[in-house]
Amino acid sequence: MVFYNKILHAYVLIELKTTKLTPKAAGQINMYLNYYAAEVNDPEDNPPIGIILCTDKDSVAAEYALGGLSNQIFASRYVLYMPNKEQLIKQVEEVLNRWHSHEGD
C-alpha cells in the first residue's frame, strides 16, 4: 500500500506480511523505497518511509535485517483486533516510556 503524508511531505509504503519479519521482506521494501526516491518523489518531497507489518518480529533479526540501510524502515507486528481505548493508551504510553528511556543512549 502506498500513501502520501502531506504533513511529512513523504510517501509511506506499507508492506503487509503474513509471516514473521525476514531479511527478504526488508530487502524488498528497501528496493521499493529506492524506486520511489529515484523515480516518484518530487524535488520538494522528503525521502519515503517504509513500514512492514508482520505476524511477529524478533528484535535481533529485525536489527540485523534493517540495520545499515539508509532508508527509513520500521517493522511491527499486527494484531487481528482493534484494541479498546484503554489498551491503546497503555500501549502508546509503554512505547513512549521505552523511547524516553533510550534517548540518553
C-alpha positions as CSV (number, residue, x, y, z in Angstrom):
1,M,0.0,0.0,0.0
2,V,1.2,3.5,-0.8
3,F,0.1,6.7,0.9
4,Y,1.3,10.2,0.8
5,N,1.6,12.1,4.1
6,K,1.0,15.8,3.5
7,I,2.4,16.8,6.8
8,L,5.7,14.9,6.3
9,H,5.8,15.5,2.6
10,A,6.7,11.9,2.1
11,Y,5.4,8.7,0.6
12,V,4.7,6.0,3.1
13,L,4.9,2.4,1.8
14,I,3.3,-0.3,3.9
15,E,4.1,-3.9,3.3
16,L,1.7,-6.5,5.0
17,K,3.3,-9.9,5.6
18,T,1.5,-13.0,6.8
19,T,4.7,-14.3,8.3
20,K,7.4,-13.1,10.7
21,L,9.9,-10.4,9.7
22,T,12.5,-11.8,7.3
23,P,15.6,-10.2,5.7
24,K,13.9,-10.8,2.3
25,A,11.0,-8.6,3.4
26,A,13.4,-5.9,4.5
27,G,15.3,-6.1,1.2
28,Q,12.0,-5.9,-0.8
29,I,10.7,-2.8,0.8
30,N,14.2,-1.2,0.6
31,M,14.0,-1.7,-3.1
32,Y,10.6,-0.1,-3.3
33,L,11.8,2.9,-1.2
34,N,14.8,3.3,-3.5
35,Y,12.5,3.3,-6.5
36,Y,10.2,5.9,-5.0
37,A,13.1,8.1,-4.1
38,A,14.6,8.0,-7.6
39,E,11.5,7.8,-9.8
40,V,8.4,9.1,-8.0
41,N,9.5,11.7,-5.4
42,D,9.2,15.4,-6.4
43,P,12.2,17.6,-5.5
44,E,10.3,19.0,-2.5
45,D,9.4,15.6,-1.1
46,N,11.2,14.0,1.8
47,P,12.6,10.5,1.5
48,P,9.9,7.8,1.5
49,I,9.2,5.8,4.7
50,G,8.7,2.0,4.8
51,I,6.6,0.1,7.3
52,I,6.5,-3.7,7.4
53,L,3.5,-5.1,9.3
54,C,4.2,-8.8,10.1
55,T,2.9,-11.6,12.4
56,D,6.0,-11.4,14.6
57,K,9.4,-9.8,14.7
58,D,12.4,-11.0,16.5
59,S,14.2,-7.9,17.8
60,V,17.7,-9.2,17.0
61,A,16.6,-10.4,13.5
62,A,15.0,-7.0,12.9
63,E,18.1,-5.1,14.0
64,Y,20.3,-7.1,11.6
65,A,17.8,-7.1,8.7
66,L,17.1,-3.3,8.9
67,G,20.5,-2.1,10.3
68,G,22.7,-0.2,8.0
69,L,20.0,0.7,5.5
70,S,19.9,4.4,4.6
71,N,16.1,4.3,4.1
72,Q,13.7,4.7,7.0
73,I,12.1,1.3,7.5
74,F,10.1,0.3,10.5
75,A,8.7,-3.2,11.5
76,S,5.9,-4.0,13.8
77,R,3.7,-7.0,14.4
78,Y,0.0,-6.6,13.8
79,V,-3.0,-7.8,15.7
80,L,-6.3,-9.2,14.4
81,Y,-8.4,-6.9,16.5
82,M,-8.5,-3.2,17.3
83,P,-7.6,-2.6,21.0
84,N,-10.1,-0.7,23.1
85,K,-9.3,2.9,24.2
86,E,-7.7,1.9,27.5
87,Q,-5.5,-0.7,25.8
88,L,-4.4,1.7,23.1
89,I,-3.5,4.4,25.6
90,K,-1.5,1.8,27.7
91,Q,0.4,0.7,24.5
92,V,1.2,4.2,23.5
93,E,2.5,5.1,27.0
94,E,4.7,1.9,27.0
95,V,6.2,2.9,23.7
96,L,6.8,6.5,24.8
97,N,8.4,5.3,28.1
98,R,10.8,2.9,26.2
99,W,11.6,5.8,23.8
100,H,12.4,8.2,26.6
101,S,14.5,5.6,28.5
102,H,16.7,5.1,25.4
103,E,17.1,8.8,24.5
104,G,20.2,9.2,26.5
105,D,21.9,6.2,24.9
